[in-house]
């Protein structure tokens, strides 16, 4: 391993070179959001004198991580909160020759975690394979929870999205220093990261910041009106015993805010976040999501798409076949829950819960209530809203479905939420093992193929299957490597 220096617009940084991959970790893209800058929109970093060491991971945004039953989640979401002020930072992986011989395509990764946890440093999302494929890969942190996605009166809304926008501006201004092409940027992310990207595709503030987008297990439907989200402001303020305004939340420490996120996220926390139609668009997965009705998201993303917003962005979007298994299988909920409780769980988010469950087989011979609930939520929460996003996008759109089934949990984890990640990043080794996401012998050839598809799309937008539209509905099944024409789902009758 040897050292390498690069000059950014804020100062020189020192990274490392090993096995042909250049790595820079923890480079600030904005000023530390602490002190008077806490609960403020991101501003430029003041820079530094001399050379800043970027050979070790930087700090992450405040959050907490809890164990998951029977599953090693550290490779997926990291080891937890790495404390430090400069947590608005990026990690960069690039081919060794790119720094001097660029420009190369750029991919910007936005991590998931329900808008409340995660960071840009986790084994499953290591960008080395993309660097080996000729890509400059950049992973970003952003504010989460109370500090990033709570519309507190007196505080700019959608601070987490504003951070992502600011990071993209840093990429525009600095990608060339690492051998990247700032005119060929693909932003990609999974889960909450994908939701953020889908939202920003429709934001007037994001125009020109990226050419392509890859939305993995995400869409633009998980947003709330500001007025509804302010119910959460009052609830969290009550937990913290502070006034529900900027002054009150400033008086609470980041540690106290993280603890409040944990408390309000419990299933037993009594809060109604349904909209005027009686729907809770996040289905209880997270209390904290972006809001619409501000300068970042002036209207619902789906409405903006229909009017042509984001049409200039080339889109690859998709979902996994059994998304909800991640939440319902390791916990045992899918196999234990009865008919009445299945209805109650779904009724907290969907006003026609009985009709939905019946449409997905509740009451049919041999169909367990928990399986009907899982099948319904797979489509309601992820699969159908992603297809609706693809339908409304006026630009070039391709759709995939990841359908390889993990043998974990006796084969019941299946094609769950997050399962595509080690295939996209070609990091199967990080999640292989007795408690690994992919079990003991995942198919490396599938990882090779999926990773190549993502890298090729980022390079020039090419994909080997037809575009998606609401008439032909071409969906590419990644495991089989074939496109199929797909009919609308039962969920279509119950969602906007």
N, C-alpha and C positions, 0 to 999 in steps of 0.2 A: 504494500500500500504506500502511496506517495501523496503529497499535498499538491493542491492547485489553487491559484488565486484568480478571482474574477472581480471586475469593477462594476458595482451597481450604481444607480443614481444617488444612493445615500452613503456609499463608501465601499471599500474593498472587503471581500469575504474570502475566507479560506475554507476549501472543501477537501475532499479526498478522492483519489482514483484507485479503484481496485477492480481487477478482472475486466478492464475496458469500460467500466461504468464510473461516471463522475457523480458525486453526491455532495449536496449542500443541504444542511438541516437547520431549521429554526431561524431563517432569515426574516427579520421583521418587514412587513409590507405596510404597516401603519404604526402610528404612535401607540404606546401602551394605554389601554382604556382604563386607567386607574386615576385616583385623585379627582381633579376637576374634569378629566376627560371620561370618567365613568358615566354611563348613561348619556353619552354624547355621540353624535355621528363620527365615524372614523376620520382622522386627519393625518396628514403626512408625518412620517417619522422624522425626527430632527437630524438623523444621520449620526455618524460616529467618526472619530479620528483614528488613524492607523488601520489595522486589519482586524476584522471581527472573525472569531473562530466559529465556523459553521460545520464542524465535524461531528457534533453530538446533537441529539434531539433537543428541541427547544421546549418551553413550557406550553401547556394546553389551557384552553378556556376552563373556568370552574365547572366541575361536574362530578358526579359520583357514579361508580360502577358496582353492581352487586353480582354475586355468583348466580349462575343459571343451572337449574337441576340437570345433572348428567351431561352437561355440555361445557367444554372449555371455551369461554367467550373472549379470553384475553387476546388471542390472535385476531379476532374480529373487531374489537372496539378499543384495544389498548389496555394498559394496566391501571388507568384511572387518571385523576387530576395531577398533572405535573405542574407544580406551583411556580409562579414567576410572572413578572409584569408584562413582558413582551410576548404575550401569547397570540397576538395577531401576526402569525408568521407562516412561512411557506417552506416546504421541502422540495428540493429539485433533484431529479435524476436525469442524466443526459449521456449520450454516447461520448466516449472520450474524444473523438475527433470533432464533435459538433461545436465545441467552444471556438475552435479556429477555422472550421470548414463549413459551418452552417450555411444557409438556414435549414432547420428541420421542422416538421410539424410539431405543434405544441398541444398537449392534453392537460387540462386543469381538472383535478379531482376534488369533489366536494363530498366529504364523508357523511354517512348517515348516523342515526342514533336518536330518532324521535324528536329532534330539535332540543334535546336536553343532555345528551352525552356523546362521547366519542372524540376523536382527534385525528390529525393528519399523520399520526405515527402509530400504525398497527401493522403487524406482520402480514396480514392478508392483503393489504393494499400497498405493499412495497412496489415502487415504480421501476425496479431494475429491469424487469422483462420488457417493459415498453422502451426503455433506453436501448436495450439490445436490439429492439425492432426498429431503431432509428428515430425514436420519438423523444422530445424533451418533455418529461412528465413532471408536473408541478402539483403538489397537494397542499391544500390550505386549511387553516383553522378559522373559526368564526365564533362569535358570541352565541350562547345558547340560553335556554331557560329564562329566568327572570331578567337577565341582563341582555338577552338577545331577541326574545319573542314575547314580551309582555307589553301591551300598549298603555304604559303608565302615563297619566295626564302630566303634561309638561316635558315629556321625554320624546325624542323622535321615534316614530313607529318603525317596526321591522329592522331593528338595528343589526340583526344577524344577516339579513339580506343586503343591507348597506355595506356590511363588512365584505361580503362576497363580491359585490360590485367594485369596492375599493381594491380588493385583491386582483380582480381582472384588469383594473387600470394599472396596477403594478406590473402585471404580466405584459401588458401592452408596451410599457416603458422599459422593461428589463429583460424580456425573453431573449432578445438578440444577444445580450451579453453571455448567455449560456448556450448559444448556438440555435435558438429557436426562431421561428418565423412569426412575428406578431400579427401577420395578416392571415395566418392559417391556424387558428385556435379552435380546438374542440373542448367544450366543457362537458364533463361527465360525472355522474354521481349515482348513489344508490339510496333507496328509502328516503329519509328526510333530505339527504343531499339531492336526490333526484326530484323531490317535490320542489325544493328551492330553485333548481334549474328550470323546471317546467314553469314555475311562476315568473322567473326572470326573463324567460323567452318573450313574455308579454309586457315587460316593463319598458316604458319609454326611456328609463335611465340606463338600460343595458344595450341600447342600439349601437351596433358596430364593435362590441367588445368580444364577440365570439362568432365564428362562422358556422359551426356545427354544434349539436348537442346530442348526448347519449343519456337517456332517462331510463334508469334501471329500477324497476319496481316503484315507480313514482308517476305522478300526474299533477294536474293543477287544481284538483277539487278539494284538497285539504287546506282550505283557508276559511277564515271567519270574518264576519263584519266586525268592525272595531267595537261597536256597542256590545255585541255578544261577548267578545274577548275581555271587555272591561268587567264583566262579572268575575272572571278569573283574577283580575287585578284586585278586586275587593276581597276575594277569598284568600289570596296569598297575603295581602296586607293584614288581614285578620289573624292568619297563622303567625305572621311576624310581629304582630301587635304594633303596627306602625300605621300612619295615615296613608291612604291610597293615592299618593301623589309622589312627585319627584323627591321632595324633601324627606318623606317617610321612607322610601326605598333606599335613598342615599345613607340613611342612618343604620341600615342593616348591612352587616358584613357579607362578603361573598360566601363565606361558609354558612351563614344563617340562611342566605337565599338558596343555596344548594339543598340544605336540609328541608326548606319549605317546598321546594320542587318535589322532593321525595314524598313528603307528606301529602301534598295535594294530588299526587299521581296515584295514590293508593286507590284500589277499586272501592274502598269504603268511604272515600272523600265525597261528601255530598255537595255536588255542584251540577247545575243544569246548563250545558253549553249547546243545547239545540237551537236551531235558527227558527225563523218565523214559519217555516214549512214543517217543523217538527223533526228535522234531521240533524244529526250530529255527524259532520262529514269526516271526522277522524275516527269514529267508532270506538272511542275510549282509549286508543293506542297511545295518544299523547295529549296532554292538555295544552301544550305550547306549540303553536303553529303560526305561520304568517297571517297577517290581516290584510284585507283589501279596503280601499277607500282613502288611500293616501297618495303621495307622489310616486312611491315605488310601484304600487299596484292600484291604479285608479279604479279598476273594476275587477270582477271575478275573472280569473285567467281564461276560463272557457269562453266567456262572453267576448273577451278581447281577441282571442284566437279567431272566433267566427267573423270578426270585423277586419281580420288581416294582420293583426299584431304577430310578429315573429315569423312572417311568411318568408323572410330572407334567410332564415336559419334552416339548414338541412338537419333533419331529425331522425335519429334511431331511438325507438322507444319499445319497451317490452316489460314482461312480468314473468314470474315463475308460476308453474302450474299449481302448486299447493302452498301458496304464500303463508297462510295462517297456521300451518303445521308447526312453525317455529314457536308460536305462542300457545298452541293448544295441545301438542303432543308431549313435550318434556314435562309440562306441568300436570299431565294426566287429565286435563279438563275434557278433552275430546271424548275419552272413553267413559268418563264418570257422569257427565252432565245429563240431566233428564229433559223431558219435553218442556215442562213448565219453566225451568230455569233457562233453557235455550231461548224460549220466547222472551223471557224477561231481559236477558242479556242483550238480545238484538233490539228489543223495543226501546231501549234507552237511546238508540241511534236512528232507528228506522220505524216510521209510524205504521207501516204495513207489515210488521214483523211476522204475523201469523201467515199471511199470504206468501211472503217470501219463503218461509221455512217449508210450507206445503209445496211450493214450486220446486224446492230442492229435495223433496222426497220425505219430509217428515210425515210419519204415519204409514209409509210404505213398508211392506213386509220385508224384514231383514235389514232395514235402514236404521241405524242407531241415531238418536237425537243429536248427539255430538257430531256425528259425521255430516248430518244435514246442516248443522250450524257451520261447520268448517267449510263445506262446499259453498254455502251461501256467502260466507264472509270472504272466501277467496275471490269471488267475483265482485261482490259489493265494494270491498275495501281497495282492491288492487287491480284485478284483471279487466273488469268492465270500464272503470274510470280511465285507465290507460288507453283503452281502445276509443273511448269518447274523445280523449285529447287528440289522438291520431286522426280521428274523423274531422275535427274542427280545424286542425292545422292546415293552413292554406299553402304551405310550402312543400318541398319534397319530403316524404315521410316513409320510413320503413319500419315494420313491426316484427319483433321476435317473441318467442316464448321459450323459456328455459325449462326443459322437462326431464332432465336426468334425475333419477331418484336416489338419494343417499341411503345406504344401508343402516345408518345410525338409528338407534332406538328400535332395533329389531326390524328395520326396513320401513318403519312408520313415519320417520321424519320426511322422507321423500324429497320432492322438489320444493323445499320450503323457502321462506324469505331469507335472502342473503346467500343462497346456495350457489348462485352464479359467480360470486366474487372471486373465489380462488381460481376459477376457470378464466375469467377476464384478465386477471393480473398474473396468471400462470404461477400461482403460489400454493399449489396443492399441498406441498410439504408442510406448510404452516398449520394446516387444519386436518392432517391425517393422523389417525391413532384411535385409541380406545374411546376417548371422549371428544374426538375431533368431529367437525361438522360433516366431513365427507367420508367418514369411516376409515377402513384400513387399506383399501386398494382402489382409489379413484382412477378414472380413465385419463391418463395423460394425453392420449391423442385428441380427446375432446377439448382439453385445455389448450392444446396447440392450435386447434381450429378456431375456437372462440376468440382466443387472444389475437390471432391473425385477422379475424373479421373486424375487431375493434380498431386495431392498428391501421388496417387498410382504409376503413371509413375515415379515420382521423387524417390520413395522408391526402386523400383526394375525393372522399365521399362515395366511393364505389362499394356496392354490395351485390352479392350474386343471387338476388331474388327480386321479384316485382315490388313496386311501391304499393303502399296500403291506401285504399280509399273505401268509402262506405258502401260501394257497390260490390267490388270484387273481394274485399276483406282478406288480402293475402297476408298470412302469418307464417313466419319461418320458424319451424321447429328445430331448435339448435342441436338436439341429440341426434336426430335422424338426418339433419342436413337437407330438409325439403320444405318447400312452401305449400301451404294448404289453404283452400278457401274456407273460411270459417263463418258459420251462421251467427246471428246475434244470440246472446246468452239470456237466460231467464231474468237475470238481474236488470236487463234493459228496461223492463216494465216498472222498475221501482226506483230508478235514479234519474236525475235530470239529464 
